[in-house]
Amino acid sequence: MTKADIVTSISDNLGMDKNDVQNIVESFMDEVKGALEVGENVYLRGFGSFIIKKRAEKTGRNISQNTTIKIPAHNIPAFKPSKVFVEGVKTKVKVEEV
């Protein structure tokens, strides 16, 4: 599902203009991104949390030059789904055989 699919679905469900819904969706994403960029986590009860995870410094390998490089500690954005979200996916989505 893409952002356009989400906008269309919300627009159809609520009877709102697609441009208005698109502005709302983009504004929501900007607010989440902005909060994370200033170090705040975003908690959406029943859905999940957008959090900042800290990655420790580590040593990596540059295979083409056969050298080691130091990867500095850094932060990354992450999403942690709520228990209700996880249970819904577990019960409603069939496991595909590989």
N, C-alpha and C positions, 0 to 999 in steps of 0.2 A: 504494500500500500504506500502510495506516495503522498506528499503534501497536497497535491491537487485532488487526489482521491478523498482525502480527509475533508477538504474544503467542500467538495461536491456532496459528500455524505451528510455533513452537518447542515449545509444549505438546504438539502432536500428534507431532512428530518425536521428542521425548525422553520422552513418556509422563508428563510432570509436570503437576501441578495448575496451572490457568491463573492462579490468584491468586499462586502462588509465582513463576511466570514473570513476571507483571506486576510484582511487587515487584523482581525482579532487573533487568528492563529499565528500570524507573523509577530504580532505584538507580544503574545504569550511566549513565543520562542525567544524573542529579544529580552524579555524580563528574566527568563530562566538563565540565559547566557550571561546577562549583565550581573545577576546575583552571584553566579559562580566565578565570574571574573574578579569580583571584589572579595572573594573568599567566603561567601555565604552559601550554605546548603539550602535546597528547596525541597520542602516536604509536602506531598500531596496525599492526604489521608485516603486510603483505599486504592491508591494507584501505585505510588512508589516515591522514591527520593532521588533527586539529582544531587550527587555528592561530589566532593573533591577528594580524590585518593592521592596519597603521597607515595611516590616511588623512591626507594633508597638508591644511593649511589651504587653503581656496579661496574664491573669490568666486562667489556665486550671484545669481540674479535673482528678485525677487518680481514676477511678471508682472502681478498684479492692481493693485499700487500703483506699478508701473514704477520700482522702486528696486533698488539692489544691497544684498546682505547678505553679511556675512562668516560663512562656515561654519568653525568652529574645527577644528583637528586633533583626530582621535579614533581610537579603536581599534574594530575590528569582528571578530566571530568568523567564521571561514571553514573550509571543508573542502577538503582537497587529496587526491584519490584516489591510491592507489599505482599504479605502472605496471602491475601485474598486474590491478588493478581496471579501469583504463582499457582495457587490451587485451581483457579479457573482454567489456566493453560494446561495443567496436568490432567484435569478431568475431561476437557473438551477437545484436545488435539491428540489425534492418534499418532502413535510412534511408528515411524516408517522403518521397514526392514531394509537393511543395506545389503 
